[in-house]
Amino acid sequence: MGWALRCAALLVGAVSVAVGLWPLGVLCIIYVGATLRSRKSTRMSASRGPALETRYLLAAPLLLLSAAAFLSGGTFSPLVFLAAGIFVLSRPTLTFRRPSTAVPVKDSVLLRSKRLPFVWHALAEVKPGAEAFPRALSSFTGTLLVYPATGRAYSLATSYALSQGAAEAKLLPQFRSPLHGAYLFPLDGKSAADTLRRKLSPLRFPQGDLTQPVPRASGLIVLECDEGVVHRAASFESAREATCPTLPPRGAAASSRPLLWEVLDAMGRTTRWPDPDAFSSLLAAVSATKGEPLGERLRSLEGSEDNVNVESLTGDTLVLSRPQLRAMFAIYS
């Protein structure tokens, strides 16, 4: 979301408050604050000092609106804005611990939040290469979803946007995290929805020492990483299938902040990581030919209704959906 759209949203919020539509005004302010948070780079160096917390960015306008409403003679709206501001300030981090639901977007790799239409998600499966799995992800940045029972891992990207095009422009670059011998294969909306269609129940997780082996009973483990360092972690049971795709909430802060390499190495004691497959070979070839014309990166393409038969440089023929193919070349461009 550019600054022009942020200013427009703030203007709409101010006008809404002036004409008495304060609920719309509150939503506009919260939305602008949320997009400001999403712009903050996850790779911020510790030498820069702590960034201004999101709760202050959201609470300050709410408190100012409360004061403005009181001075203008309001009776109910000042209390509403004041209560909202105090609520935001009282939260150490502006994060809700309950799972949220999403719906797949047709002909896209996106999932859209079911309750908040300006929140978008995308999912990419980690495809291993020649390197050992923990080593390959040693520099990963982002949110990693690990299913210990199958050994499969996924990168989850989340962003705020007003349109589908803007959401794709923000989400796909998040899959360009530097990996060593592993690749991210974007899933289309339907495949991502099938992967996430599980009911999540929180489990206790060893926050103090994430390098201990994780029981295979853990249905889903969520690791938030910054350049290979785990900052937050959570564990969930996901035995039952849900009607809608479920996005896990943020985990608790990891006190020791271990290396992702250490955490995955510990998981490997009870989990078998997948071996490289034909998709790994395709992604390796596409990644190695960045900057080359499309005709030099694939042997052939053959359309078939909604899917495309892709023959890679290694000779493997794979079936990809059109959204997957577009997203793959957007990531490895």
C-alpha positions in Angstrom: 0.0 0.0 0.0 1.6 3.2 -1.2 1.6 6.5 0.7 -1.0 8.0 -1.6 -3.5 5.2 -0.6 -2.5 5.6 3.1 -3.3 9.3 2.9 -6.6 8.5 1.1 -7.5 6.0 3.8 -6.7 8.5 6.5 -8.8 11.1 4.7 -11.7 8.8 4.5 -11.3 8.0 8.2 -11.3 11.6 9.1 -14.3 12.5 7.0 -16.2 9.4 8.4 -15.5 10.6 11.9 -16.6 14.2 11.1 -20.0 13.0 9.7 -20.6 10.6 12.5 -19.5 7.3 10.8 -16.8 6.7 13.5 -16.8 2.8 13.1 -15.6 3.3 9.5 -13.1 5.8 10.7 -11.7 3.4 13.2 -11.4 0.7 10.6 -9.5 3.0 8.3 -7.0 4.0 11.0 -6.4 0.4 12.0 -5.9 -0.6 8.4 -3.3 2.2 7.8 -1.5 1.2 11.0 -1.5 -2.5 9.9 0.0 -1.6 6.6 2.7 0.5 8.2 3.6 -2.6 10.3 3.8 -4.8 7.2 6.4 -2.5 5.6 8.9 -3.0 8.4 11.6 -5.3 7.2 12.0 -8.5 9.1 15.7 -8.2 8.5 16.2 -5.1 10.6 19.6 -5.1 12.2 19.8 -5.0 16.0 22.2 -2.1 15.8 19.4 0.2 14.6 17.6 -0.2 17.9 14.0 -1.3 18.5 11.4 0.0 16.0 8.3 1.9 17.1 5.8 -0.7 18.1 2.6 -1.2 16.2 0.4 -0.6 19.2 1.7 3.0 19.5 1.0 3.6 15.9 -2.5 2.5 16.3 -3.2 3.8 19.8 -2.1 7.4 19.2 -4.7 8.2 16.5 -7.4 6.6 18.6 -6.6 8.7 21.6 -6.4 11.8 19.5 -9.8 11.0 18.0 -11.1 10.5 21.5 -9.9 14.0 22.6 -11.3 15.6 19.4 -14.6 13.9 19.9 -14.7 15.1 23.5 -13.9 18.7 22.6 -16.5 18.7 19.9 -19.2 17.8 22.4 -19.5 14.1 21.8 -20.8 11.8 24.5 -20.5 8.2 23.3 -17.8 8.4 20.7 -15.1 9.7 23.0 -15.5 6.7 25.3 -15.4 4.3 22.3 -12.2 5.8 20.9 -10.6 6.0 24.4 -11.5 2.3 25.2 -10.1 1.2 21.8 -6.9 3.2 22.5 -6.4 1.7 26.0 -7.1 -1.8 24.7 -4.4 -1.4 22.0 -1.9 0.0 24.5 -2.5 -2.8 26.9 -1.4 -5.5 24.5 2.4 -6.2 24.6 2.2 -7.2 21.0 -0.8 -6.6 18.8 -1.4 -10.2 18.0 -4.4 -12.4 18.4 -3.7 -15.9 19.6 -6.6 -17.5 17.9 -6.3 -19.2 14.5 -8.0 -17.3 11.6 -9.7 -18.7 8.5 -9.2 -18.0 4.9 -10.7 -18.8 1.5 -8.8 -19.6 -1.7 -8.8 -17.0 -4.5 -9.8 -18.5 -7.9 -7.1 -18.6 -10.6 -4.5 -17.4 -8.1 -1.9 -18.5 -5.6 -3.6 -16.4 -2.9 -5.7 -17.1 0.1 -7.9 -14.3 1.4 -8.9 -13.8 5.0 -12.5 -14.8 5.6 -13.1 -12.0 8.1 -10.7 -9.3 7.1 -10.8 -8.9 3.2 -7.6 -6.8 3.1 -5.5 -9.6 4.6 -3.9 -12.0 2.1 -1.8 -15.1 2.4 0.3 -17.3 0.1 1.9 -20.7 0.7 5.0 -22.3 -0.9 6.3 -25.8 -0.2 10.0 -26.2 0.6 11.5 -28.5 -1.9 14.9 -30.0 -0.8 17.9 -30.2 -3.0 21.3 -31.8 -2.7 22.0 -30.2 0.7 20.8 -31.6 4.0 17.4 -30.1 4.9 18.5 -28.3 8.1 21.5 -26.8 6.4 19.6 -25.8 3.3 17.2 -23.6 5.4 20.0 -22.2 7.6 19.4 -18.6 6.3 15.6 -18.7 6.0 13.6 -15.6 6.7 9.9 -15.7 7.3 7.2 -18.0 8.7 8.0 -21.7 8.4 5.2 -24.3 8.9 6.6 -27.8 9.6 4.5 -31.0 9.7 6.6 -33.5 11.7 4.5 -36.5 10.7 5.3 -36.1 7.0 8.5 -34.0 7.2 7.0 -31.4 4.9 7.7 -27.7 5.4 6.0 -24.7 4.0 6.8 -21.0 3.8 3.8 -18.8 4.8 3.6 -15.2 3.6 1.1 -12.7 4.8 0.4 -9.1 3.8 -2.2 -6.3 3.7 -3.5 -5.0 0.4 -6.7 -3.5 -1.2 -6.6 -5.6 -4.4 -5.5 -9.0 -5.6 -2.8 -7.6 -7.8 -1.3 -5.5 -5.0 -1.4 -8.6 -2.7 0.6 -10.7 -5.2 3.1 -7.9 -5.7 3.8 -7.9 -1.9 3.6 -11.7 -1.2 5.6 -13.3 -4.0 8.8 -11.3 -3.2 8.6 -12.8 0.3 9.4 -16.2 -1.2 12.8 -15.0 -2.4 14.4 -15.8 0.9 18.0 -17.0 0.3 18.2 -20.7 0.7 21.2 -23.0 0.3 20.2 -26.1 -1.7 16.5 -25.8 -1.2 13.7 -24.1 -3.2 10.2 -22.7 -2.6 7.5 -24.1 -4.8 4.4 -21.8 -4.8 1.0 -23.6 -4.3 -2.1 -22.4 -6.0 -5.0 -21.3 -3.9 -6.8 -24.6 -4.0 -3.7 -26.6 -3.1 -2.8 -24.2 -0.3 -6.3 -24.4 1.1 -6.2 -28.2 1.1 -2.9 -28.1 3.0 -4.2 -25.7 5.6 -7.6 -27.3 6.0 -7.0 -28.5 9.6 -8.4 -27.6 13.0 -5.6 -26.3 15.2 -5.4 -26.9 18.9 -2.4 -25.3 20.8 0.1 -27.7 22.4 2.8 -27.0 24.9 6.1 -26.3 23.2 9.6 -26.2 24.8 10.1 -22.4 24.4 13.1 -22.5 26.6 15.1 -25.0 24.5 13.8 -25.4 21.0 16.8 -27.7 20.2 15.2 -30.6 22.0 13.6 -33.4 19.8 9.9 -32.6 19.0 7.4 -35.5 19.4 5.8 -36.6 16.2 2.4 -36.1 17.9 2.8 -32.4 17.1 0.6 -31.9 14.1 2.1 -28.5 13.1 5.0 -26.5 14.3 5.3 -22.8 13.4 8.7 -21.1 13.4 9.1 -17.4 12.8 12.7 -16.7 11.6 14.9 -13.8 10.7 18.0 -14.8 8.7 18.1 -18.2 10.2 17.4 -17.2 13.8 14.1 -18.4 15.4 12.3 -15.6 17.2 8.9 -17.1 17.8 7.6 -20.7 17.9 4.3 -22.5 18.5 3.1 -26.1 18.3 -0.4 -27.3 17.4 -2.4 -30.5 17.1 -4.1 -30.8 13.7 -5.7 -34.2 13.6 -9.1 -33.1 12.5 -10.0 -31.6 9.1 -11.7 -28.2 9.1 -14.2 -26.8 6.6 -12.0 -23.8 5.9 -8.3 -23.3 5.6 -6.9 -22.3 9.0 -4.0 -19.9 9.5 -2.0 -20.4 12.7 -1.6 -17.5 15.1 1.8 -16.1 16.0 3.7 -18.2 18.5 5.3 -17.1 21.8 8.7 -15.4 21.8 11.6 -17.9 22.0 13.8 -16.9 24.9 17.0 -18.5 23.7 16.6 -17.6 20.0 18.3 -20.6 18.6 19.5 -21.1 15.0 16.9 -22.6 12.7 19.5 -25.1 11.7 19.7 -26.4 15.3 15.9 -26.6 15.6 15.5 -28.5 12.3 18.4 -30.8 13.2 16.6 -31.7 16.5 13.4 -32.3 14.6 15.2 -34.6 12.3 15.8 -37.1 15.1 12.1 -38.0 15.1 11.1 -36.7 11.6 12.2 -37.9 8.2 12.7 -35.0 5.8 11.6 -35.6 2.2 14.0 -36.4 -0.6 14.5 -34.3 -3.7 11.9 -35.0 -6.4 11.2 -33.8 -10.0 9.9 -30.5 -8.7 13.2 -29.9 -7.0 15.0 -30.5 -10.3 12.6 -28.1 -12.1 13.1 -25.3 -9.5 16.9 -25.9 -9.5 17.0 -25.4 -13.3 14.7 -22.3 -13.2 16.7 -20.8 -10.4 20.0 -21.4 -12.1 18.8 -19.7 -15.4 17.7 -16.4 -13.9 17.8 -13.6 -16.4 17.6 -16.0 -19.4 14.6 -15.9 -21.9 11.8 -18.2 -21.0 12.6 -20.5 -24.0 16.0 -21.1 -22.5 14.7 -22.0 -19.0 12.3 -24.8 -20.1 12.2 -27.4 -22.9 8.6 -27.1 -23.7 5.2 -25.9 -22.5 1.9 -27.4 -23.5 -1.4 -26.0 -22.2 -4.2 -28.3 -21.1 -7.4 -26.5 -19.8 -6.4 -24.9 -16.5 -3.1 -26.7 -16.2 0.2 -26.6 -18.1 2.5 -29.5 -18.9 6.0 -28.3 -18.3 9.1 -30.2 -19.5 12.1 -29.1 -17.5 15.7 -28.9 -18.8 16.3 -32.2 -16.9 13.7 -34.0 -19.1 11.0 -34.3 -16.4 7.4 -33.5 -17.4 5.3 -32.0 -14.7 1.8 -30.6 -14.5 1.5 -27.1 -12.9 -1.5 -24.9 -12.7 -1.3 -21.6 -14.5 -1.2 -19.6 -11.3 1.7 -21.8 -10.1 3.6 -21.3 -13.3 3.2 -17.5 -13.2 4.2 -17.3 -9.5 7.2 -19.6 -10.0 8.7 -17.3 -12.6 7.8 -14.2 -10.6 9.8 -15.7 -7.7 12.7 -16.9 -9.7 13.0 -13.9 -12.1 
